[in-house]
């Protein structure tokens, strides 16, 4: 739940939140896609009004973004029941990231009764559409036997599907599994391989975010490019401290195992 005014200026919290969370949140990508289609570069009230009209018109991507706004409490705290209802509306229409976030609602018991089985069901629907976070959640649920029967084969299959798409948390999960022999035969070689892929993909995410920003003309994209450590149109020179820490962590794990 977001309640502090420290990071989000009054009247501009929505756009600020989606910019800040763009790397880690698939709904943020939808927000910026909708920005290209007409979300007003104005106040929170103007953005909400536009999204609500698009939701009423059956635009399920707008519905998903509206659900995320309710879920985070950026401007309207205490409405997880509304967020879950909107996620379900979009999820029933096969919006993969809405299916994923509805699964999160069931996993956490927020806005709906908690149910690992129901969470796994929604993660599966999103994973079958290739949603990498959902593949990772489903793989880890198979690994732990949480809400579904434990299966090391299914765990590796879904985690690998996400990792092959460059999703860092999936690479990390596979690396840790092989390092510790968790649900799979212990393998130092495979652990090193997946830690290195986690490092490479974390690095690539930053570069891709910066490169994408360089090709956008609106002000929000320029701010994203700046956050990635470059000005639009230039090559990547510097990474944020959080990016550096994550990349180095995976590289150090790989080197330690290899030594």
C-alpha positions, 0 to 999 in steps of 0.5 A, a space after each residue: 500500500 502506498 501512503 507516503 507523499 515523499 515520492 509521489 507529488 500531490 496530483 501527479 502520483 499515478 504517472 510518478 508511480 508507474 515511472 518509478 515501477 516500470 522495470 518491475 511491473 508489467 502493468 506499467 508497460 500497459 500504462 505507457 502503451 495507453 499513454 501512446 493512445 491518449 492518456 492525458 498528461 495531466 492530473 491524477 483525476 484526469 488520468 482516472 477519468 480517462 481510464 474509467 471511460 475506457 474501462 466502461 467502453 470495454 478496453 481491458 488494458 485500461 481496466 488492468 491499469 485501473 485495477 493496479 491503481 486501486 491495488 497500490 492505493 496510489 490515490 484511492 487507498 483501501 480498495 483492494 476489493 475493487 482492484 480484485 474485481 477489476 483484475 477479474 474482469 480483465 483476467 476473464 478477457 484473457 489479459 495475461 498480466 491481469 490473470 497474474 495479478 489476480 493470482 497474486 490477490 488470491 496468493 496474498 488473500 487481498 480483495 479475495 479469500 486467500 487460496 493457493 489453489 486458486 492462485 495457481 489456477 490463475 498463474 497457469 492461465 497467464 503462464 500458458 500465454 507466456 507471461 514470465 512472472 506467472 511462469 515463475 510463480 507457477 514453477 515455484 509453486 510446483 517446486 514447493 507443492 503449494 496449491 498444486 502437487 509437487 513436481 520437480 519436472 514441472 517446476 523446471 519446465 515453467 521456470 526455464 520457460 520464464 528464464 529463457 525469456 530473460 526473466 531474472 527471478 526465474 534465472 535466480 530460482 533455477 540457479 539456487 535450485 541447482 546450487 542447493 539440490 532443491 528438487 533437482 540433482 545438485 549441479 555446480 555447473 548449472 548453478 553457475 550457468 543460471 547465475 551468469 544468465 541472471 547477471 547478464 539479463 539484469 544488465 540487459 534489462 537496464 540497457 533495453 530500458 534505456 534504449 527504448 526510452 531513447 526512441 520515445 518522444 514524450 517527457 516520461 520516456 526521457 525521465 526513464 532514460 535518465 533513470 537508467 543512467 543516460 540521456 536519450 540517444 546515447 549509449 548506456 554509461 552508468 547503472 543505478 546502484 540497485 542495478 549494479 548491486 543485483 548484477 554483481 550479486 549474481 556474478 559473485 555467486 557464479 565466480 564463487 561456485 566456479 572457484 
